[in-house]
Amino acid sequence: MVELYTWFIGGGETGEIATWIIAISILISTIISIMAFLGIAQSLQIRIWKGQIESRLRILESYVRDTRNIARKKIEKLGGKNPDELIDLAMDFFVIEPVSIEPIDIVRRLERVLRTSEERLEYLVSKYLPSADKVSRSTTETLLLVVNVLNTLYKYIRHILILGVKTRNAMLIAQLWMMLPFLMRIARAYHDAGKAFSQGLPIGDSIGPLVARKLMQKLPIVREFNEITKDTAYSVHDYNNRTIIIVKAIGPGSTVGRPGEAVEKIAREYAQSLKAIITVDAALKFEGEKTGSIAEGSGVAMGDPGPEKIRIERIAASLSVPLYAIAIKMGLEEAITTMKKEIAQEADKAVEKVLKIIDDITEPGDTVIVVGVGNTVGVAP
């Protein structure tokens, strides 16, 4: 046995090969150790990460360029002058959050900031597109917001990359490299969303207004669809001797309306008989969940930053009215891009879900408010 071992490491052709393999392995390990000690390995890794991030940045830059071109063509088609000037203004538009260290009235202050932003963008679009109709202006506004998001994302990634290279901070670049797949997923979704908004097509987030619209068509009407607040209207229906008030943003333009303000006004008017408020909205699914699956819960189903949602919560609390929520599940890409067939098909099931809740919790003579939450682009009225 000893003779065989001696022959393997020191004798014969096989022994010589083994000796060379061991020597080369030691040499490589020594070189790697020296490189690591001198920081060469880290510099090499930074170069690799930098190259991969830069390749994604070029893709993201093309997304910004493509979406900008879509916006320019739409503005030109609507008779707008100086489209590049309007796009440049919208691309770098920003919103500063109110002071949060002092929480008093923070929701009212946030609402004022958000509405100022909304009103400013509306003014700019109406100024550059004086002859365009309301629907075209609203879809243009949303399209400009998409360009803004993509441009901001591009500048953010570029900023982190340049900062990491300047400071030779391998951890900063590594973190950006690891987050890149998620950031590019968001970028691709917004890139595709630009095409949907430019054509005025319903998106996944339009499922809430679509459910509201289908419910309007299903139930006997008592009072026609009337605007109650900016870009938001309601209609009154009868269902088994119950009063059903359906609220949605006014379509088919790109707007989410002001559902919180609308519900607040309606709830005060029907305070004596109001028994429930039901909100229907799109919701982000977990990976592995089926697109279009429907879930029931409590609370206000609304992706609002705060002002609209808290209006509904406050009025419900003051009147002791329960809040029910129905969520139609979908991924981020599905929520902001053209509505998929499997999502649209769930609208009728969601309508039946709403009616079942009403049957379970109310009696004849009661009033229920149903809110179709979301961007009503492509969904009339």
C-alpha positions as YAML, in Angstrom:
chain: A
units: angstrom
residues:
- id: 1
  name: MET
  ca: [0.00, 0.00, 0.00]
- id: 2
  name: VAL
  ca: [2.81, 2.37, 0.91]
- id: 3
  name: GLU
  ca: [4.52, 1.55, -2.36]
- id: 4
  name: LEU
  ca: [1.42, 2.41, -4.37]
- id: 5
  name: TYR
  ca: [1.05, 5.79, -2.56]
- id: 6
  name: THR
  ca: [4.76, 6.55, -3.17]
- id: 7
  name: TRP
  ca: [4.37, 5.64, -6.82]
- id: 8
  name: PHE
  ca: [1.29, 7.93, -7.17]
- id: 9
  name: ILE
  ca: [2.92, 11.08, -5.77]
- id: 10
  name: GLY
  ca: [6.41, 10.60, -6.90]
- id: 11
  name: GLY
  ca: [6.71, 7.87, -9.45]
- id: 12
  name: GLY
  ca: [5.43, 7.25, -12.92]
- id: 13
  name: GLU
  ca: [3.63, 9.51, -15.32]
- id: 14
  name: THR
  ca: [0.51, 9.79, -13.14]
- id: 15
  name: GLY
  ca: [2.57, 10.92, -10.17]
- id: 16
  name: GLU
  ca: [4.16, 13.71, -12.20]
- id: 17
  name: ILE
  ca: [0.70, 14.97, -13.30]
- id: 18
  name: ALA
  ca: [-0.51, 15.00, -9.70]
- id: 19
  name: THR
  ca: [2.58, 16.94, -8.63]
- id: 20
  name: TRP
  ca: [1.98, 19.56, -11.33]
- id: 21
  name: ILE
  ca: [-1.72, 19.90, -10.38]
- id: 22
  name: ILE
  ca: [-0.79, 20.48, -6.73]
- id: 23
  name: ALA
  ca: [1.90, 23.00, -7.69]
- id: 24
  name: ILE
  ca: [-0.44, 24.93, -10.01]
- id: 25
  name: SER
  ca: [-3.19, 24.97, -7.33]
- id: 26
  name: ILE
  ca: [-0.76, 26.40, -4.77]
- id: 27
  name: LEU
  ca: [0.42, 29.01, -7.29]
- id: 28
  name: ILE
  ca: [-3.14, 30.09, -8.13]
- id: 29
  name: SER
  ca: [-4.06, 30.29, -4.43]
- id: 30
  name: THR
  ca: [-0.97, 32.39, -3.76]
- id: 31
  name: ILE
  ca: [-1.76, 34.77, -6.65]
- id: 32
  name: ILE
  ca: [-5.39, 35.16, -5.49]
- id: 33
  name: SER
  ca: [-4.22, 35.83, -1.92]
- id: 34
  name: ILE
  ca: [-1.76, 38.49, -3.12]
- id: 35
  name: MET
  ca: [-4.44, 40.08, -5.33]
- id: 36
  name: ALA
  ca: [-6.87, 40.14, -2.42]
- id: 37
  name: PHE
  ca: [-4.22, 41.65, -0.12]
- id: 38
  name: LEU
  ca: [-3.39, 44.37, -2.65]
- id: 39
  name: GLY
  ca: [-7.09, 45.04, -3.47]
- id: 40
  name: ILE
  ca: [-6.67, 43.92, -7.09]
- id: 41
  name: ALA
  ca: [-9.39, 41.26, -6.81]
- id: 42
  name: GLN
  ca: [-11.84, 43.80, -5.44]
- id: 43
  name: SER
  ca: [-11.03, 46.23, -8.24]
- id: 44
  name: LEU
  ca: [-11.59, 43.47, -10.78]
- id: 45
  name: GLN
  ca: [-14.96, 42.60, -9.21]
- id: 46
  name: ILE
  ca: [-15.98, 46.27, -9.22]
- id: 47
  name: ARG
  ca: [-15.14, 46.44, -12.94]
- id: 48
  name: ILE
  ca: [-17.32, 43.40, -13.63]
- id: 49
  name: TRP
  ca: [-20.26, 44.78, -11.63]
- id: 50
  name: LYS
  ca: [-19.80, 48.22, -13.19]
- id: 51
  name: GLY
  ca: [-19.94, 46.76, -16.70]
- id: 52
  name: GLN
  ca: [-23.12, 44.82, -15.95]
- id: 53
  name: ILE
  ca: [-24.81, 47.85, -14.34]
- id: 54
  name: GLU
  ca: [-23.82, 50.09, -17.27]
- id: 55
  name: SER
  ca: [-25.36, 47.60, -19.73]
- id: 56
  name: ARG
  ca: [-28.67, 47.80, -17.80]
- id: 57
  name: LEU
  ca: [-28.40, 51.58, -17.68]
- id: 58
  name: ARG
  ca: [-28.23, 51.64, -21.48]
- id: 59
  name: ILE
  ca: [-31.42, 49.58, -21.60]
- id: 60
  name: LEU
  ca: [-33.09, 51.91, -19.10]
- id: 61
  name: GLU
  ca: [-31.94, 54.93, -21.11]
- id: 62
  name: SER
  ca: [-33.61, 53.42, -24.19]
- id: 63
  name: TYR
  ca: [-36.82, 53.01, -22.15]
- id: 64
  name: VAL
  ca: [-36.73, 56.71, -21.26]
- id: 65
  name: ARG
  ca: [-36.06, 57.64, -24.88]
- id: 66
  name: ASP
  ca: [-38.83, 55.39, -26.23]
- id: 67
  name: THR
  ca: [-41.44, 56.63, -23.74]
- id: 68
  name: ARG
  ca: [-40.41, 60.22, -24.38]
- id: 69
  name: ASN
  ca: [-40.91, 59.68, -28.12]
- id: 70
  name: ILE
  ca: [-44.35, 58.19, -27.48]
- id: 71
  name: ALA
  ca: [-45.29, 61.26, -25.42]
- id: 72
  name: ARG
  ca: [-43.92, 63.61, -28.08]
- id: 73
  name: LYS
  ca: [-45.91, 61.94, -30.87]
- id: 74
  name: LYS
  ca: [-49.10, 62.03, -28.81]
- id: 75
  name: ILE
  ca: [-48.67, 65.72, -27.99]
- id: 76
  name: GLU
  ca: [-47.94, 66.54, -31.63]
- id: 77
  name: LYS
  ca: [-50.97, 64.52, -32.74]
- id: 78
  name: LEU
  ca: [-53.16, 66.54, -30.36]
- id: 79
  name: GLY
  ca: [-51.90, 69.79, -31.88]
- id: 80
  name: GLY
  ca: [-49.55, 70.75, -29.08]
- id: 81
  name: LYS
  ca: [-46.70, 73.16, -29.64]
- id: 82
  name: ASN
  ca: [-43.20, 72.79, -28.21]
- id: 83
  name: PRO
  ca: [-43.74, 69.17, -27.00]
- id: 84
  name: ASP
  ca: [-40.11, 68.85, -25.87]
- id: 85
  name: GLU
  ca: [-40.48, 71.84, -23.58]
- id: 86
  name: LEU
  ca: [-43.52, 70.29, -21.88]
- id: 87
  name: ILE
  ca: [-41.82, 66.88, -21.59]
- id: 88
  name: ASP
  ca: [-38.67, 68.43, -20.11]
- id: 89
  name: LEU
  ca: [-40.77, 70.20, -17.47]
- id: 90
  name: ALA
  ca: [-42.63, 66.98, -16.59]
- id: 91
  name: MET
  ca: [-39.53, 64.75, -16.57]
- id: 92
  name: ASP
  ca: [-37.84, 66.63, -13.74]
- id: 93
  name: PHE
  ca: [-40.98, 67.62, -11.81]
- id: 94
  name: PHE
  ca: [-40.73, 66.62, -8.15]
- id: 95
  name: VAL
  ca: [-42.87, 66.57, -5.01]
- id: 96
  name: ILE
  ca: [-41.46, 67.36, -1.57]
- id: 97
  name: GLU
  ca: [-43.13, 65.50, 1.30]
- id: 98
  name: PRO
  ca: [-44.44, 67.60, 4.22]
- id: 99
  name: VAL
  ca: [-42.59, 67.64, 7.55]
- id: 100
  name: SER
  ca: [-43.35, 64.39, 9.38]
- id: 101
  name: ILE
  ca: [-41.48, 65.05, 12.64]
- id: 102
  name: GLU
  ca: [-44.56, 67.05, 13.68]
- id: 103
  name: PRO
  ca: [-47.52, 64.76, 12.85]
- id: 104
  name: ILE
  ca: [-50.31, 67.27, 13.52]
- id: 105
  name: ASP
  ca: [-52.35, 67.82, 10.31]
- id: 106
  name: ILE
  ca: [-49.83, 65.82, 8.27]
- id: 107
  name: VAL
  ca: [-52.59, 64.26, 6.14]
- id: 108
  name: ARG
  ca: [-54.08, 67.66, 5.30]
- id: 109
  name: ARG
  ca: [-50.64, 69.02, 4.48]
- id: 110
  name: LEU
  ca: [-49.85, 65.99, 2.32]
- id: 111
  name: GLU
  ca: [-53.17, 66.40, 0.52]
- id: 112
  name: ARG
  ca: [-52.35, 70.04, -0.21]
- id: 113
  name: VAL
  ca: [-48.93, 69.13, -1.60]
- id: 114
  name: LEU
  ca: [-50.34, 66.33, -3.80]
- id: 115
  name: ARG
  ca: [-53.16, 68.48, -5.12]
- id: 116
  name: THR
  ca: [-50.76, 71.30, -5.91]
- id: 117
  name: SER
  ca: [-48.71, 68.83, -7.95]
- id: 118
  name: GLU
  ca: [-51.82, 67.55, -9.71]
- id: 119
  name: GLU
  ca: [-53.12, 71.04, -10.45]
- id: 120
  name: ARG
  ca: [-49.75, 72.21, -11.78]
- id: 121
  name: LEU
  ca: [-49.44, 69.29, -14.20]
- id: 122
  name: GLU
  ca: [-53.02, 69.79, -15.37]
- id: 123
  name: TYR
  ca: [-52.30, 73.47, -16.01]
- id: 124
  name: LEU
  ca: [-49.15, 72.73, -17.99]
- id: 125
  name: VAL
  ca: [-50.89, 70.15, -20.17]
- id: 126
  name: SER
  ca: [-53.89, 72.41, -20.82]
- id: 127
  name: LYS
  ca: [-51.51, 75.27, -21.64]
- id: 128
  name: TYR
  ca: [-49.56, 73.25, -24.23]
- id: 129
  name: LEU
  ca: [-52.66, 71.39, -25.50]
- id: 130
  name: PRO
  ca: [-55.40, 74.06, -25.54]
- id: 131
  name: SER
  ca: [-57.47, 72.31, -28.22]
- id: 132
  name: ALA
  ca: [-57.32, 68.77, -26.77]
- id: 133
  name: ASP
  ca: [-60.35, 67.21, -25.08]
- id: 134
  name: LYS
  ca: [-60.41, 66.28, -21.40]
- id: 135
  name: VAL
  ca: [-59.81, 62.57, -21.98]
- id: 136
  name: SER
  ca: [-56.76, 63.21, -24.19]
- id: 137
  name: ARG
  ca: [-55.33, 65.66, -21.68]
- id: 138
  name: SER
  ca: [-55.73, 63.20, -18.80]
- id: 139
  name: THR
  ca: [-54.00, 60.34, -20.66]
- id: 140
  name: THR
  ca: [-51.20, 62.76, -21.65]
- id: 141
  name: GLU
  ca: [-50.75, 63.76, -18.01]
- id: 142
  name: THR
  ca: [-50.36, 60.13, -16.97]
- id: 143
  name: LEU
  ca: [-48.00, 59.45, -19.86]
- id: 144
  name: LEU
  ca: [-45.81, 62.34, -18.71]
- id: 145
  name: LEU
  ca: [-45.79, 60.89, -15.19]
- id: 146
  name: VAL
  ca: [-44.56, 57.58, -16.63]
- id: 147
  name: VAL
  ca: [-41.70, 59.42, -18.36]
- id: 148
  name: ASN
  ca: [-40.95, 61.13, -15.04]
- id: 149
  name: VAL
  ca: [-40.74, 57.80, -13.17]
- id: 150
  name: LEU
  ca: [-38.45, 56.22, -15.77]
- id: 151
  name: ASN
  ca: [-36.19, 59.27, -15.89]
- id: 152
  name: THR
  ca: [-35.96, 59.41, -12.10]
- id: 153
  name: LEU
  ca: [-35.14, 55.69, -11.90]
- id: 154
  name: TYR
  ca: [-32.45, 56.07, -14.57]
- id: 155
  name: LYS
  ca: [-30.83, 59.01, -12.77]
- id: 156
  name: TYR
  ca: [-30.98, 57.22, -9.40]
- id: 157
  name: ILE
  ca: [-29.18, 54.09, -10.68]
- id: 158
  name: ARG
  ca: [-26.60, 56.21, -12.49]
- id: 159
  name: HIS
  ca: [-26.04, 58.29, -9.34]
- id: 160
  name: ILE
  ca: [-25.39, 55.25, -7.12]
- id: 161
  name: LEU
  ca: [-23.05, 53.73, -9.72]
- id: 162
  name: ILE
  ca: [-20.97, 56.90, -10.16]
- id: 163
  name: LEU
  ca: [-20.83, 57.47, -6.40]
- id: 164
  name: GLY
  ca: [-19.70, 53.90, -5.78]
- id: 165
  name: VAL
  ca: [-16.97, 54.11, -8.43]
- id: 166
  name: LYS
  ca: [-15.75, 57.51, -7.19]
- id: 167
  name: THR
  ca: [-15.45, 56.32, -3.61]
- id: 168
  name: ARG
  ca: [-14.31, 52.82, -4.62]
- id: 169
  name: ASN
  ca: [-17.10, 51.49, -2.41]
- id: 170
  name: ALA
  ca: [-17.48, 47.86, -3.45]
- id: 171
  name: MET
  ca: [-20.38, 47.27, -1.03]
- id: 172
  name: LEU
  ca: [-22.42, 50.13, -2.51]
- id: 173
  name: ILE
  ca: [-21.91, 48.84, -6.05]
- id: 174
  name: ALA
  ca: [-22.63, 45.27, -4.92]
- id: 175
  name: GLN
  ca: [-25.93, 46.34, -3.34]
- id: 176
  name: LEU
  ca: [-26.94, 48.16, -6.52]
- id: 177
  name: TRP
  ca: [-25.96, 45.14, -8.62]
- id: 178
  name: MET
  ca: [-28.08, 42.85, -6.43]
- id: 179
  name: MET
  ca: [-31.09, 45.19, -6.60]
- id: 180
  name: LEU
  ca: [-30.77, 45.68, -10.36]
- id: 181
  name: PRO
  ca: [-33.10, 42.82, -11.43]
- id: 182
  name: PHE
  ca: [-35.91, 44.26, -9.30]
- id: 183
  name: LEU
  ca: [-35.31, 47.83, -10.51]
- id: 184
  name: MET
  ca: [-35.24, 46.71, -14.14]
- id: 185
  name: ARG
  ca: [-38.48, 44.81, -13.61]
- id: 186
  name: ILE
  ca: [-40.12, 48.04, -12.46]
- id: 187
  name: ALA
  ca: [-38.59, 49.91, -15.40]
- id: 188
  name: ARG
  ca: [-39.90, 47.40, -17.95]
- id: 189
  name: ALA
  ca: [-43.38, 47.63, -16.43]
- id: 190
  name: TYR
  ca: [-43.45, 51.43, -16.72]
- id: 191
  name: HIS
  ca: [-42.03, 51.26, -20.23]
- id: 192
  name: ASP
  ca: [-44.93, 49.02, -21.28]
- id: 193
  name: ALA
  ca: [-47.38, 51.20, -19.33]
- id: 194
  name: GLY
  ca: [-46.45, 54.18, -21.50]
- id: 195
  name: LYS
  ca: [-47.78, 52.37, -24.58]
- id: 196
  name: ALA
  ca: [-51.07, 51.51, -22.82]
- id: 197
  name: PHE
  ca: [-51.70, 55.07, -21.62]
- id: 198
  name: SER
  ca: [-50.84, 56.60, -24.99]
- id: 199
  name: GLN
  ca: [-53.63, 54.51, -26.56]
- id: 200
  name: GLY
  ca: [-56.11, 54.97, -23.71]
- id: 201
  name: LEU
  ca: [-56.34, 51.22, -23.01]
- id: 202
  name: PRO
  ca: [-57.59, 49.81, -19.68]
- id: 203
  name: ILE
  ca: [-54.78, 48.68, -17.39]
- id: 204
  name: GLY
  ca: [-54.80, 46.08, -14.62]
- id: 205
  name: ASP
  ca: [-55.46, 48.78, -12.02]
- id: 206
  name: SER
  ca: [-58.68, 49.62, -13.90]
- id: 207
  name: ILE
  ca: [-60.32, 46.46, -12.53]
- id: 208
  name: GLY
  ca: [-61.91, 48.37, -9.62]
- id: 209
  name: PRO
  ca: [-63.69, 50.91, -11.88]
- id: 210
  name: LEU
  ca: [-64.59, 48.05, -14.27]
- id: 211
  name: VAL
  ca: [-66.30, 46.13, -11.44]
- id: 212
  name: ALA
  ca: [-68.17, 49.32, -10.48]
- id: 213
  name: ARG
  ca: [-69.26, 49.82, -14.09]
- id: 214
  name: LYS
  ca: [-70.51, 46.22, -14.40]
- id: 215
  name: LEU
  ca: [-72.39, 46.56, -11.12]
- id: 216
  name: MET
  ca: [-74.06, 49.72, -12.46]
- id: 217
  name: GLN
  ca: [-75.18, 47.83, -15.53]
- id: 218
  name: LYS
  ca: [-76.49, 44.88, -13.51]
- id: 219
  name: LEU
  ca: [-78.64, 46.76, -10.98]
- id: 220
  name: PRO
  ca: [-81.82, 48.78, -11.66]
- id: 221
  name: ILE
  ca: [-80.96, 52.47, -11.66]
- id: 222
  name: VAL
  ca: [-82.65, 55.00, -9.36]
- id: 223
  name: ARG
  ca: [-80.47, 58.05, -9.97]
- id: 224
  name: GLU
  ca: [-78.23, 58.62, -13.00]
- id: 225
  name: PHE
  ca: [-74.43, 58.89, -12.87]
- id: 226
  name: ASN
  ca: [-73.64, 62.39, -11.51]
- id: 227
  name: GLU
  ca: [-70.37, 64.11, -10.69]
- id: 228
  name: ILE
  ca: [-70.01, 64.75, -6.96]
- id: 229
  name: THR
  ca: [-66.42, 65.96, -6.80]
- id: 230
  name: LYS
  ca: [-63.52, 66.46, -9.20]
- id: 231
  name: ASP
  ca: [-63.30, 63.57, -11.73]
- id: 232
  name: THR
  ca: [-65.52, 61.41, -9.49]
- id: 233
  name: ALA
  ca: [-69.21, 60.52, -9.83]
- id: 234
  name: TYR
  ca: [-71.81, 58.19, -8.35]
- id: 235
  name: SER
  ca: [-75.10, 56.56, -9.28]
- id: 236
  name: VAL
  ca: [-77.89, 55.18, -7.07]
- id: 237
  name: HIS
  ca: [-79.38, 51.71, -7.64]
- id: 238
  name: ASP
  ca: [-81.90, 49.35, -6.11]
- id: 239
  name: TYR
  ca: [-81.04, 45.81, -5.05]
- id: 240
  name: ASN
  ca: [-83.66, 43.76, -3.18]
- id: 241
  name: ASN
  ca: [-85.09, 46.92, -1.59]
- id: 242
  name: ARG
  ca: [-81.63, 48.11, -0.59]
- id: 243
  name: THR
  ca: [-80.09, 51.37, -1.79]
- id: 244
  name: ILE
  ca: [-76.73, 50.74, -3.47]
- id: 245
  name: ILE
  ca: [-74.58, 53.81, -4.20]
- id: 246
  name: ILE
  ca: [-71.78, 53.09, -6.66]
- id: 247
  name: VAL
  ca: [-68.77, 55.44, -6.83]
- id: 248
  name: LYS
  ca: [-66.03, 55.52, -9.47]
- id: 249
  name: ALA
  ca: [-63.74, 57.95, -11.26]
- id: 250
  name: ILE
  ca: [-65.19, 59.40, -14.47]
- id: 251
  name: GLY
  ca: [-63.81, 57.58, -17.51]
- id: 252
  name: PRO
  ca: [-62.55, 56.86, -20.01]
- id: 253
  name: GLY
  ca: [-59.77, 59.34, -19.22]
- id: 254
  name: SER
  ca: [-56.78, 58.45, -17.06]
- id: 255
  name: THR
  ca: [-57.74, 59.44, -13.53]
- id: 256
  name: VAL
  ca: [-58.33, 57.86, -10.14]
- id: 257
  name: GLY
  ca: [-60.61, 60.72, -9.10]
- id: 258
  name: ARG
  ca: [-61.19, 61.62, -5.46]
- id: 259
  name: PRO
  ca: [-63.06, 58.62, -4.04]
- id: 260
  name: GLY
  ca: [-62.39, 59.53, -0.42]
- id: 261
  name: GLU
  ca: [-63.94, 62.97, -0.76]
- id: 262
  name: ALA
  ca: [-66.90, 61.49, -2.66]
- id: 263
  name: VAL
  ca: [-67.59, 58.81, -0.04]
- id: 264
  name: GLU
  ca: [-67.31, 61.37, 2.73]
- id: 265
  name: LYS
  ca: [-70.04, 63.54, 1.16]
- id: 266
  name: ILE
  ca: [-72.35, 60.62, 0.35]
- id: 267
  name: ALA
  ca: [-71.93, 59.03, 3.79]
- id: 268
  name: ARG
  ca: [-73.05, 62.22, 5.51]
- id: 269
  name: GLU
  ca: [-76.13, 62.42, 3.27]
- id: 270
  name: TYR
  ca: [-77.13, 58.78, 3.95]
- id: 271
  name: ALA
  ca: [-75.85, 58.61, 7.53]
- id: 272
  name: GLN
  ca: [-79.10, 57.23, 9.00]
- id: 273
  name: SER
  ca: [-79.41, 54.21, 6.73]
- id: 274
  name: LEU
  ca: [-75.75, 53.56, 5.78]
- id: 275
  name: LYS
  ca: [-74.74, 50.03, 6.85]
- id: 276
  name: ALA
  ca: [-71.50, 49.37, 5.00]
- id: 277
  name: ILE
  ca: [-68.81, 50.76, 2.71]
- id: 278
  name: ILE
  ca: [-67.27, 48.28, 0.26]
- id: 279
  name: THR
  ca: [-64.12, 49.12, -1.70]
- id: 280
  name: VAL
  ca: [-62.93, 47.09, -4.70]
- id: 281
  name: ASP
  ca: [-59.37, 47.52, -5.94]
- id: 282
  name: ALA
  ca: [-56.42, 45.79, -7.54]
- id: 283
  name: ALA
  ca: [-53.84, 44.41, -5.11]
- id: 284
  name: LEU
  ca: [-50.29, 43.18, -5.58]
- id: 285
  name: LYS
  ca: [-50.10, 39.41, -5.41]
- id: 286
  name: PHE
  ca: [-47.40, 37.26, -3.84]
- id: 287
  name: GLU
  ca: [-45.24, 35.35, -6.29]
- id: 288
  name: GLY
  ca: [-46.95, 32.01, -6.87]
- id: 289
  name: GLU
  ca: [-50.47, 33.39, -6.45]
- id: 290
  name: LYS
  ca: [-52.83, 33.18, -9.40]
- id: 291
  name: THR
  ca: [-53.37, 36.37, -11.39]
- id: 292
  name: GLY
  ca: [-56.96, 37.53, -10.98]
- id: 293
  name: SER
  ca: [-57.63, 35.64, -7.75]
- id: 294
  name: ILE
  ca: [-60.10, 37.43, -5.50]
- id: 295
  name: ALA
  ca: [-59.68, 37.95, -1.76]
- id: 296
  name: GLU
  ca: [-62.07, 39.45, 0.78]
- id: 297
  name: GLY
  ca: [-61.04, 41.47, 3.81]
- id: 298
  name: SER
  ca: [-61.80, 44.46, 5.97]
- id: 299
  name: GLY
  ca: [-60.62, 48.06, 5.74]
- id: 300
  name: VAL
  ca: [-60.22, 50.35, 2.76]
- id: 301
  name: ALA
  ca: [-58.76, 48.75, -0.38]
- id: 302
  name: MET
  ca: [-56.90, 51.71, -1.84]
- id: 303
  name: GLY
  ca: [-53.31, 52.41, -2.86]
- id: 304
  name: ASP
  ca: [-53.65, 56.09, -2.00]
- id: 305
  name: PRO
  ca: [-50.72, 57.87, -0.26]
- id: 306
  name: GLY
  ca: [-53.11, 58.71, 2.57]
- id: 307
  name: PRO
  ca: [-55.48, 61.67, 2.10]
- id: 308
  name: GLU
  ca: [-58.29, 59.87, 0.21]
- id: 309
  name: LYS
  ca: [-58.08, 56.66, 2.21]
- id: 310
  name: ILE
  ca: [-58.17, 58.38, 5.58]
- id: 311
  name: ARG
  ca: [-61.30, 60.31, 4.60]
- id: 312
  name: ILE
  ca: [-63.19, 57.03, 4.22]
- id: 313
  name: GLU
  ca: [-61.74, 55.61, 7.44]
- id: 314
  name: ARG
  ca: [-62.64, 58.72, 9.43]
- id: 315
  name: ILE
  ca: [-66.23, 59.00, 8.20]
- id: 316
  name: ALA
  ca: [-66.77, 55.26, 8.73]
- id: 317
  name: ALA
  ca: [-65.40, 55.51, 12.28]
- id: 318
  name: SER
  ca: [-67.56, 58.52, 13.10]
- id: 319
  name: LEU
  ca: [-70.72, 56.76, 11.83]
- id: 320
  name: SER
  ca: [-69.72, 53.30, 13.17]
- id: 321
  name: VAL
  ca: [-70.03, 51.85, 9.66]
- id: 322
  name: PRO
  ca: [-68.08, 48.64, 8.86]
- id: 323
  name: LEU
  ca: [-65.53, 48.68, 6.05]
- id: 324
  name: TYR
  ca: [-65.30, 45.73, 3.66]
- id: 325
  name: ALA
  ca: [-62.66, 45.26, 0.98]
- id: 326
  name: ILE
  ca: [-62.38, 43.11, -2.13]
- id: 327
  name: ALA
  ca: [-58.97, 42.75, -3.76]
- id: 328
  name: ILE
  ca: [-58.24, 41.36, -7.22]
- id: 329
  name: LYS
  ca: [-54.66, 40.06, -7.16]
- id: 330
  name: MET
  ca: [-52.05, 40.82, -9.85]
- id: 331
  name: GLY
  ca: [-48.34, 41.56, -10.26]
- id: 332
  name: LEU
  ca: [-46.83, 45.03, -10.59]
- id: 333
  name: GLU
  ca: [-46.37, 44.64, -14.35]
- id: 334
  name: GLU
  ca: [-49.98, 43.50, -14.73]
- id: 335
  name: ALA
  ca: [-51.29, 46.40, -12.64]
- id: 336
  name: ILE
  ca: [-49.83, 49.20, -14.78]
- id: 337
  name: THR
  ca: [-49.90, 47.62, -18.24]
- id: 338
  name: THR
  ca: [-52.78, 46.70, -20.57]
- id: 339
  name: MET
  ca: [-55.35, 44.61, -18.70]
- id: 340
  name: LYS
  ca: [-54.93, 40.88, -19.23]
- id: 341
  name: LYS
  ca: [-57.82, 38.64, -20.19]
- id: 342
  name: GLU
  ca: [-57.60, 36.63, -16.95]
- id: 343
  name: ILE
  ca: [-58.01, 39.84, -14.93]
- id: 344
  name: ALA
  ca: [-60.93, 41.20, -16.98]
- id: 345
  name: GLN
  ca: [-62.74, 37.85, -16.67]
- id: 346
  name: GLU
  ca: [-62.74, 38.16, -12.87]
- id: 347
  name: ALA
  ca: [-64.83, 41.36, -12.92]
- id: 348
  name: ASP
  ca: [-68.14, 39.47, -13.01]
- id: 349
  name: LYS
  ca: [-67.01, 37.24, -10.13]
- id: 350
  name: ALA
  ca: [-66.09, 40.33, -8.12]
- id: 351
  name: VAL
  ca: [-69.56, 41.77, -8.78]
- id: 352
  name: GLU
  ca: [-71.14, 38.59, -7.40]
- id: 353
  name: LYS
  ca: [-68.82, 38.81, -4.40]
- id: 354
  name: VAL
  ca: [-70.02, 42.36, -3.69]
- id: 355
  name: LEU
  ca: [-73.67, 41.32, -3.92]
- id: 356
  name: LYS
  ca: [-73.07, 38.36, -1.61]
- id: 357
  name: ILE
  ca: [-71.54, 40.64, 1.05]
- id: 358
  name: ILE
  ca: [-74.54, 42.97, 0.72]
- id: 359
  name: ASP
  ca: [-76.93, 40.02, 1.15]
- id: 360
  name: ASP
  ca: [-75.04, 38.84, 4.24]
- id: 361
  name: ILE
  ca: [-74.78, 42.13, 6.13]
- id: 362
  name: THR
  ca: [-77.84, 44.18, 5.22]
- id: 363
  name: GLU
  ca: [-81.63, 44.16, 5.41]
- id: 364
  name: PRO
  ca: [-84.29, 45.86, 3.24]
- id: 365
  name: GLY
  ca: [-84.12, 49.63, 3.66]
- id: 366
  name: ASP
  ca: [-80.37, 49.71, 4.27]
- id: 367
  name: THR
  ca: [-77.83, 51.70, 2.21]
- id: 368
  name: VAL
  ca: [-74.44, 50.48, 1.02]
- id: 369
  name: ILE
  ca: [-71.68, 52.45, -0.72]
- id: 370
  name: VAL
  ca: [-69.58, 50.50, -3.24]
- id: 371
  name: VAL
  ca: [-66.39, 52.14, -4.51]
- id: 372
  name: GLY
  ca: [-64.53, 50.99, -7.62]
- id: 373
  name: VAL
  ca: [-61.01, 52.16, -6.78]
- id: 374
  name: GLY
  ca: [-58.29, 52.61, -9.40]
- id: 375
  name: ASN
  ca: [-57.36, 54.33, -12.64]
- id: 376
  name: THR
  ca: [-60.44, 54.36, -14.85]
- id: 377
  name: VAL
  ca: [-58.52, 54.75, -18.14]
- id: 378
  name: GLY
  ca: [-60.47, 53.03, -20.90]
- id: 379
  name: VAL
  ca: [-63.49, 52.38, -18.67]
- id: 380
  name: ALA
  ca: [-66.58, 54.50, -19.37]
- id: 381
  name: PRO
  ca: [-68.21, 56.56, -18.05]
...
